[in-house]
Amino acid sequence: MSTKKNRSFLRMRIVVCIFAGALALLAALAGVMGARRTSAPSPGVVKTAPPSAVPQRTRPIADFESELVTITPRGFEPRAITRPKGRFLLMIEDHSGINSLSLRLVTAAGPTLREVPMVRESPDWSEVIDPSPGAYLLVDAAHPSWLCRITITP
């Protein structure tokens, strides 16, 4: 019976030592963290102003909007865009699964403004444009039924 008591006492002693060691470690960490908060900054550390003192941005990041046209196996989505005059970012994403497309942005009268070859390796294209008021078409040479009408109002 005495060996059982000795084992039990030994286990209890190990548990108490582990617990005491953990408490000592936590106390040491708390002391270090407290000292870090109250100590002066080292020469290489730059203090930043509190969030309330940071000047707020007075103008938007970009001064133009964007329009996204997605090419699907059924054609362009959306099929029509109407927007006011002014420059905008025209973004085209190809999700058609076709190896290559030859997109053109043309005026309703026919002249081509932009020609954009789209290949599977680079399926996205974007450009900031500033078209005059009028009607435009985004078309693909191989798919004449695929149209996206872009109307720019005055």
C-alpha positions as CSV (number, residue, x, y, z in Angstrom):
1,M,0.0,0.0,0.0
2,S,2.8,2.4,0.6
3,T,4.0,2.1,-3.0
4,K,0.5,3.1,-4.2
5,K,0.7,6.2,-1.9
6,N,4.2,7.0,-3.1
7,R,3.0,6.8,-6.8
8,S,0.0,8.9,-6.0
9,F,2.1,11.4,-4.1
10,L,4.6,11.5,-7.0
11,R,1.8,12.1,-9.6
12,M,0.4,14.9,-7.5
13,R,3.8,16.5,-7.1
14,I,4.4,16.4,-11.0
15,V,1.0,18.0,-11.6
16,V,1.6,20.7,-9.1
17,C,5.1,21.4,-10.6
18,I,3.7,21.7,-14.1
19,F,0.9,24.0,-12.9
20,A,3.3,26.2,-10.9
21,G,5.7,26.4,-13.9
22,A,2.8,27.4,-16.2
23,L,1.7,30.1,-13.8
24,A,5.3,31.4,-13.6
25,L,5.5,31.5,-17.4
26,L,2.2,33.4,-17.7
27,A,3.3,35.9,-15.0
28,A,6.6,36.5,-16.8
29,L,4.8,37.0,-20.2
30,A,2.4,39.5,-18.6
31,G,5.3,41.4,-17.1
32,V,7.1,41.6,-20.4
33,M,4.0,42.7,-22.2
34,G,3.2,45.4,-19.6
35,A,6.8,46.7,-19.7
36,R,6.6,46.9,-23.5
37,R,3.4,49.0,-23.4
38,T,4.8,51.5,-21.0
39,S,8.4,51.8,-22.2
40,A,9.6,54.6,-24.5
41,P,9.9,53.6,-28.2
42,S,13.2,52.6,-29.4
43,P,15.0,54.9,-31.9
44,G,14.0,52.7,-34.9
45,V,10.3,52.7,-34.1
46,V,8.0,55.3,-35.6
47,K,4.9,56.1,-33.6
48,T,1.7,56.6,-35.6
49,A,-1.0,59.1,-34.8
50,P,-4.2,57.8,-33.3
51,P,-6.9,56.9,-35.8
52,S,-8.9,60.0,-35.1
53,A,-6.0,62.3,-36.0
54,V,-5.4,60.7,-39.4
55,P,-6.7,63.0,-42.2
56,Q,-9.7,61.6,-44.1
57,R,-9.5,61.1,-47.9
58,T,-11.4,64.1,-49.5
59,R,-11.6,62.7,-53.0
60,P,-12.4,59.2,-54.2
61,I,-9.7,56.8,-55.1
62,A,-10.7,56.8,-58.8
63,D,-12.6,59.5,-60.5
64,F,-14.4,57.3,-62.9
65,E,-16.7,54.3,-62.9
66,S,-16.5,50.9,-64.5
67,E,-18.6,48.6,-66.7
68,L,-18.1,44.8,-66.7
69,V,-19.0,42.8,-69.8
70,T,-18.8,39.0,-69.5
71,I,-18.6,36.8,-72.5
72,T,-20.4,33.5,-72.0
73,P,-21.1,30.6,-74.4
74,R,-24.4,32.5,-75.2
75,G,-22.9,35.9,-75.9
76,F,-22.3,39.1,-74.0
77,E,-23.8,39.8,-70.6
78,P,-25.2,42.4,-70.2
79,R,-26.6,42.8,-73.7
80,A,-27.0,46.6,-73.3
81,I,-25.3,49.3,-71.2
82,T,-26.6,52.9,-71.0
83,R,-24.4,55.5,-69.2
84,P,-23.8,59.2,-69.2
85,K,-21.0,60.9,-71.1
86,G,-17.6,60.6,-69.3
87,R,-14.7,58.3,-69.1
88,F,-15.1,54.9,-67.6
89,L,-13.2,51.6,-67.3
90,L,-14.6,49.0,-69.8
91,M,-13.7,45.6,-68.5
92,I,-14.3,42.4,-70.5
93,E,-14.0,38.9,-69.0
94,D,-14.1,35.9,-71.3
95,H,-15.9,32.9,-69.8
96,S,-17.0,31.5,-73.2
97,G,-14.6,28.6,-73.4
98,I,-13.7,29.5,-76.9
99,N,-9.9,29.5,-77.8
100,S,-9.8,33.0,-79.4
101,L,-12.2,35.8,-80.1
102,S,-11.8,39.0,-82.1
103,L,-13.7,41.7,-80.4
104,R,-14.4,45.1,-81.9
105,L,-15.9,48.2,-80.3
106,V,-17.6,50.0,-83.2
107,T,-19.8,53.1,-83.6
108,A,-23.4,52.4,-84.8
109,A,-22.3,54.0,-88.1
110,G,-19.6,51.4,-88.5
111,P,-16.1,52.8,-87.8
112,T,-14.0,50.6,-85.4
113,L,-12.8,52.4,-82.2
114,R,-11.0,49.4,-80.6
115,E,-10.0,45.9,-81.8
116,V,-9.3,43.5,-79.0
117,P,-7.9,40.0,-79.6
118,M,-9.0,37.7,-76.8
119,V,-7.2,34.4,-76.3
120,R,-7.6,31.7,-73.7
121,E,-4.2,32.5,-72.1
122,S,-5.3,36.1,-71.3
123,P,-9.1,36.0,-71.0
124,D,-9.5,39.5,-69.5
125,W,-9.1,43.0,-71.0
126,S,-9.8,46.4,-69.7
127,E,-9.2,50.0,-70.8
128,V,-10.3,53.5,-69.7
129,I,-12.4,55.0,-72.6
130,D,-14.2,58.3,-73.0
131,P,-16.6,57.9,-75.9
132,S,-18.7,60.8,-77.2
133,P,-22.5,60.6,-76.8
134,G,-23.9,58.1,-79.2
135,A,-24.5,54.4,-79.9
136,Y,-21.8,51.8,-79.9
137,L,-21.6,48.1,-80.4
138,L,-19.3,45.5,-78.9
139,V,-19.2,42.6,-81.4
140,D,-17.2,39.4,-82.1
141,A,-16.3,38.7,-85.8
142,A,-17.0,35.0,-85.5
143,H,-20.3,35.4,-83.7
144,P,-22.4,38.1,-85.4
145,S,-25.4,37.5,-83.1
146,W,-23.4,38.4,-80.1
147,L,-23.9,42.1,-79.4
148,C,-23.5,44.4,-76.5
149,R,-25.1,47.8,-77.2
150,I,-23.4,50.6,-75.4
151,T,-25.4,53.9,-75.3
152,I,-23.6,57.1,-74.1
153,T,-26.1,59.9,-73.2
154,P,-25.2,63.6,-73.2
